[in-house]
Amino acid sequence: VISNVIKNLIAKKYGRTKNVHLIYNGVSEPEVCDYPEYFEELGIEKGKYILGMCRFVPEKNLHHLVEAFVKWKKALADSADFANLSSKNDIKLVLAGDTDFEDSYSLGLKEMARKNGVVLTGFIKGRKLHSLLTNCRCYCLPSSHEGLPIALLEAMSYGVKVVVSDIPANLEVGLPKEDYFHCGDVEELAAKLGKIIEQPLQHIDYDMSKYDWKKISDEVADVYRKYK
């Protein structure tokens, strides 16, 4: 299994407590890069966007991220601090991803995003994806359900600030308390985003040792040897 969350689920649902091996998923070394032409195409600037990166499905709660960003923008617009308004008004929200099968949720999310000036990239990979991860102000994952969020681990590997819901799978990653918000609490998420935007751009050296592919491959090999 890839997380204690799933290990506990298997024990509770199927009574399986023996010979269950916890081996985390891994992430590759980050490919830090810039892609000025792509950023110009999207209308964004380095360090001036929040990144949401995942599939457009209900359990990812991307609509909460859009709602929180809109709340922050409204609070900024309503403030009397015109200097702050001028310096922060160009912060964008970028949603990278799409859905495998279009449905009412994904269509509604895209419409909501477009109405609120959110940048939609569609499915991306390679240099486009790496450049977005390299240069975002923070990565946000507001999910209600996860097993072990690979997208979160990828963002962490790039050393970007993250803010995620406090569901068990995200808590298992062991981020600082300030990086979590109560799942579904849009007001709290908006406040967290606002605080991150007000702070200087951060680079964080997360401990990624649990998600190292060499270590993971050795652990998998050990399981095979044990039952050979």
N, C-alpha and C positions, 0 to 999 in steps of 0.2 A: 504494500500500500504506500501511497505517496504522502500521507499525513496522518497525524494522530486523530484528526477529525474522522477520517475514513476508517481507521483502525477501530475506534470506539463505536462507529456505526455498524461495522461488521460484527463486533462482539454483541451489541445490543439487539441487532436484527436477526442474526443467524446463530448466536451463541458461540461463535468461533473466536477463541482466545489463545489457542496454541498454534505454533508454527505460522504465525502472522508476522511478516518482516516489514519494518518501516524503512523505506529507502526513498529519500526525497527526489523529486525531479531536479534536473540541473539547468543551468543557463550557460550559454557560451560567453566567451570574452567579449566585452562590448566593442563595437566598431565605431569609435568616436569619429564624427565627421561633420562637415558643414555642406550645405547644398543651397547656395544663395539663389540659384535660378528657381528651384522648387519653392523656396520661401516667398520669392517674389510672386510666383504663380498663385500661391495660397493667400497672399496679402498679409503675411505675418512677419515678425521680427524675432531674432534670437533673444531668449530670456523674457519675452513678452507674451507668453501664452501658457494656458493651463492645458494639459494633455489628458484626454480620456482615450484609452486604447483597449478595445475588447469587441466581442460580438454584440450586435444590436439585438439583444434578447431581454425579456422582462427582468430576469433575475440579476442582471448587471446594473439595473437602476440608473441607467444613464440619464433618464428624464429628471432624476433628482439632482444630478450634476448640472444640467441645464438650468433647472429652477434655482439652484443655489447661486450660479453665476449671474443670472438675471437679477436676483435679490441684491447681490453685491454691487452690480452696476447701478441699480436704482438708488441704493444707499449712497453710492459715490456721487451720483447726479444730484441728489437731494442735499448733499453737504454744502456748506457755505465756504469750504476750503477750495477756492478756485485754482490755486497753485497745484494742489494735490490732484484735482480733477484733470488738469491739463497734463500732468505727468503720468497718470494711470489710465487715461481714457482709451489708450491704444492697446491695452491688454485684451487678448482674444481667448476664446475657448475653442480648442481643436478636438474633434472627435475622429479618431482613426479606427476604421473598421467598417463592418457592414453586417448583414445577416445572410446566412446560407439560403434561406427561403423567406422571401418577402411576405410579411403578414401585417395585420393591423397595428401591432406594436411598432415594428420597424418603420412603417410608413408614417405613423403618428409622431415618432421620435424625430424623423427627418424633417417633417413639416414644422414641428416645434423648434427645431434647431435653426432652420432657415429663417423663420419669423423673428428670431432673436439674434441674428447675425453670427451664429456659430459656424465655424469652418468645418466642412465635411470632406474628408479625404477619400472615402471609400477604402477597399482593401488595398494595403500597400505593403511592400517588403523591400529588402535591400537598402540602398543608400537613402531612399526617401524615409523609410522607417527609422533607420539609424540616426539620421539628422534630426528628426523630430524628438527622439529620445535624448540625444546629446544636448539639445538647446532649450528644452522646456523649462518653465519656471517651477512647475511641479507636476507630478502625475497623480491622478485621482482615480480610485476604484471604489464606487459606492455600493457594491454588490450586496445582495441578501443571501446568496448561496455560493460557495466555492468549495473545491476539494483542496487544491493548492494552487493559488493564482500565479501562473507562469508570467503573465503580463506584468504583475507587480514585481516579481523577481527580476525580470528584464530591466524594468525601470530602476530598480535598486542597483543593478550591476553598472548602470551609467552614473550612479552617484547623485541622482536628482532627488530633491525633496519629494516625499510622498504623503498623501493623506487618504486614508482608507476607512471603510466601515468596520465596526468592532465585532464582526462575526468571528466564530471560532477559528476558521481557516486563516483569516488575516491576523488574528491575535497570535497564532502559532508562529508566525514569522518573527515576532518579538521586537516590534518597532517601539520607539519611545511613546509614552502615553499621549503626548501632544499630537502624534500623527494619526490618531484614531478619532472618529466621531461616531455617535450612536446611530446605528443603521436606520435609515429613513428620516432622520432629523435634518431637514433641509436648512433650517435656521442655523443650526450648529455648523453644518458644512459651509454655509455662506460665510460665517464668521471665521472659520479656519482658513478658507481661501483668501479672505480679506487680509488676515494677519500675515499670510505667506507673501502676498503681493506687496504689502507694506515693508517687509523686511528686505535686506540686500539679497541678491541671488546667492544661493547656497550650493556647495558641493559637499556631499556626505560620503564618507568611506564606510559603507555598511560591511558587516562581516558576512561574506558570501561563502565561507568555507563549507557549510553544509550542502551547498548546491554545486559543488565542484564535480565535473563529469568524471575525472580520474578517480576520485574517492567513490563516487556512485557506481562506476563500473566494477571497482574492486569489491564493493558490497554485494552487487548482483552476482559476481563470480563466486563469492563465498557461499551464497545461498545454493547455487548449483552444486558446488563441491560437497556441501553438507548432505544433500539428498541424492548424491550420485550412487 
